[in-house]
Amino acid sequence: MNKIFFGVVCILLLQSMQAQTVRMEAPAIESLRSHVKEVADNTQTLISDFIQVKEMNMLKENLVSKGKFYFKKEKSLRWEYLTPYSYIIVIHDDRIAIRDEEKVNRFDLKSNKVFIEINRVILGSIRGTLLYDEVNFKPTFFQSRDAYRVDLQTLNPKLRESLPGIIISFNKSDYSVTRVEMMEAGNDRTVITFSNKKTNQPVGDEKFDIR
Amino acid sequence: MRNSIFVNLLLVILFGGCATVRPPDLSRISGSHRVNANYDTAITTASPFRNFNKGLFKAAMRIKNKDLSGLLLIKKMDTLYDSTGIRAVQERTYRIVFANEIGLTFFDLGVSAGGFTVFQCFESLNRKALLNILKTDFRLLLRLYPDDPASIYVQEGTGRQVIMIGTKHSKVWETRNQQGDTLLVVSGKSTVADAVTIGYRGYRSGVPGAISIENPVIGLQINLRRISE
């Protein structure tokens, strides 16, 4: 009995140590910033699986989507949703194309303020470059054993109404973004977790040209 | 400048006023205030969301040539909460959340026959006029209006049953199939601007698989396709 109790206490302590997150000091912050910038500068392409969970607290509902994500420098994105339904969004040359089954809708990103803002935030989150956007976000830096975490508090009043904050987690070994949490008003949030990441693999231009 | 605003307003009122929601070619069934033997059955069987708890729809919204798309969740709630989380009203209430594919919420609304709460709304959509139209749209979509009084018509040519339900502020027209047990179209308006026609198709387990909502006066169109319960 005592052995079981001791074992449980050890496991809990270990988990607690692993999960312990501490605030980062200035030198560590500068180091993280420069590494993230270096990774962003050197990442020509990125291919990754993703799981996206939209948590709606008051509704006690989660919407789960899964798919594949492609990025090509400077700002070409392809979100390929596989579940709950097949759907592709491509953002390329300031244009958005959405393929829903066989139908493709295209429109100019510049004509849609909502998309301009969302795209800027998403792209900046995935590349980690939102860390430098101190006009719109106030960052606070934390680290645990495995990850760096940057909590971005939205400063832009219009954006803050919809998106009060974003939390970006970076892998400690390669400084890549592993997780983006978009905190919404009303305590809802969307968590996008990236896995099976491959950087600087060939990604053909046809990925960003859906017909 | 002032003249231009006046002309625009006049045009909206003129064209808006002309936006008819009454289905064409109707013949009233004589003395038709609840005289149709099928009426009571039809009221219960032709209410698509009566026994509905929640549904997830793929959603596309076009407003003034701007496109938004994503997922729309409709969930029946026991209680309507206000924006501070305090219980406000206890009646048949639905939460309607429209989020883009990336997960960001465009709007999160609570709708009942007598209440309407904006829990969240993206800044560029947060306009009183638009929200009032969405309120009317979703009330009609979910059939959150009284059953009575009603007049019953038959549509010449199609043989469809049409029921006009007059409420205090507006009239709602329900077009059903010939048997009167499947709701096909709901149209109505409470003001000049919120004339709306809602089409229901592809019923599965009593809930429509595809829904189209059209507000011609302001150029708002919402298409929903049900992807899960």
Interface residues (C-beta under 8 A of the other chain):
Chain A: Q52 K54 M56 M58 L59 E61 L63 S65 W79 Y81 P84 Y85 Y87 I89 I98 D100 N105 F107 S111 N112 K113 V114 I118 I122 K158 L159 E161 S162 L163 M182 E184 A185 G186 D188 T190 I192
Chain B: K54 L56 K58 A60 K66 D67 L68 S69 L71 L73 K75 Y81 G85 R95 V97 A99 N100 E101 I102 G103 L104 T105 F106 D108 F119 Q120 F122 E123 S124 L125 N126 I227 S228
